[in-house]
Amino acid sequence: MHRSDWEGVLGVVGPVALEYLNSLPTRRVYPDGGHPEVKAALDHPLTDDGVDPVQVVAELARDLAPYITAHASGRFFGFVIGGLHPASWGAELLVSTWDQNAGLFPPTPGVAVAEELAAQWLIDLLHLPPESSVGFVTGGQMANFTCLAAARDEVLRQTGWDVEADGLVGSPGVTVVLKEGVHSTVLRALRFLGLGERSAVLVPCDNQDRVLPQALERTLEAVSGPTIIAVECGNVNTGAFDDFDSVADLADRHRAGGNPTWVHVDGAVMLLAAAAPSMSRHVKGLDRMDSWSTDGHKLLNVAYDCGVAICRNPAAHRAAMSVQASYLEQGTGARDPMDWNPEFSRRARGVGVYATLRSLGRSGVAALVDRTVSHAQRFAQALEVSDRAQVVNDVVSNQALVRWLAPDGDHGRLADRVMAGIRAEGLAFFSGTTYRGERLMRISVSDWATDTDDVDRVAQALLRHAEQGSI
């Protein structure tokens, strides 16, 4: 075996990694420098003879570190990006070191079993049907794709059409029923699946982007044949939960009318709420759905990248995803990860889920959910009592929508000024959204490391930037 200087590389990486992690409570959240500066720092010539790995890694750490965003600082509130739990970090170091191709059990039995156990724990924690199957994918996009692929194939199978063998040309039509506030990853998945965005029937929502059951009922009454319905567990803007019991009742009635029906839940933001007793009223009926998707790298704080696709019907899930080849070692009786996701070669991303769940335990997962919700509500209260902001949504989970009140009435412009100001200061990071035609600031509390001091300090800074931006 060709020997490499592993110790030299680790000697560079170890101190740099620890320095970065230990600096998170105080370091700038968002770095200085735009695209030209970053490219100039990294744009070394590609040499003919190469460069020693220790030197490459040392220079990479030196050149790239100033331009890294501190997602795990506890003060990153943009998009819906979680932090990094220590157990996940440790697991990722091992996963990268072991470098297992986690597609099949025979070549990599250890990580295959770790993912199998992580899947079982997730089903148990989320109180989903115990027979459900789980695929670990890259994120919410591919989790939605995986679940909707199983949905498409199963509702067509029930009409006698084998989409896996015969494709979509000539098949019975599939009606996809979505809420008006649907996330873009669901629409994108429809494109990937050959169903198309324009084929979707959109159902009106209330002022929190929850689907209106009466409107869904009217829509389903006008629909016949294979049907897919998609709802949400945690809206990306408002954090709201759809009425799962009502949706399940309507789906059951639609099935009883002879229409093959599958209900999918996009739970990228808040599927983990099902693990917290305090959130039970919001997730009532969630277990009656047919599939669920989420991001481990959001609220669970597993390292990027990690999404989770869960299906009540393992046969449909496996039929949509699995593949057979003569050179593969299959049929050993053990769980092959590639049967549950759209990849052959893949990193063992479920090992980070295994480590994080084992570290947190049941009470730790519930506390993580409760803490992020409490912090979002604390933000909302601090801003509401001022005369400078209004919270637009009911803060029922970890998301808050803020309207900054500009004296000249240009609230959207002030929102952008506030976000730009605090980003430039480096104290925190927020991102915006255009919600129902209005430019607003989003607060997404998704980091296990966020504490009340972070919230209070950042809230005061936001108000300061709002005052400055109003001048």
Secondary structure, 3 states (H helix, E strand, C coil): CCCCCHHHHHHHHHHHHHHHHHHCCCCCCCCCCCHHHHHHHHCCCCCCCCCCHHHHHHHHHHHHHHHCCCHHHCCECCCCCCCCCHHHHHHHHHHHHHCCCCCCCCCCHHHHHHHHHHHHHHHHHCCCCCCCEEEEECCHHHHHHHHHHHHHHHHHHCCCCCHHHHCCCCCCCCEEEEECCCCHHHHHHHHHCCCCHHHCEEECECCCCCECHHHHHHHHHCCCCCEEEEEEECCCCCCCECCHHHHHHHHHHHHHCCCCEEEEEECCCCHHHHHCHHHCCCCCCHHHCCEEEEECCCCCCCCCCCEEEEECCHHHHHHHHCCCCCCCCCCCCCCCHHHHCCCCCCCCCHHHHHHHHHHHHHHHHHHHHHHHHHHHHHHHHHHHCCCCEEECCCCCCCEEEEEECCCCCCHHHHHHHHHHHHHHHCCCECEEEEECCEEEEEEECCCCCCCHHHHHHHHHHHHHHHHHHHC
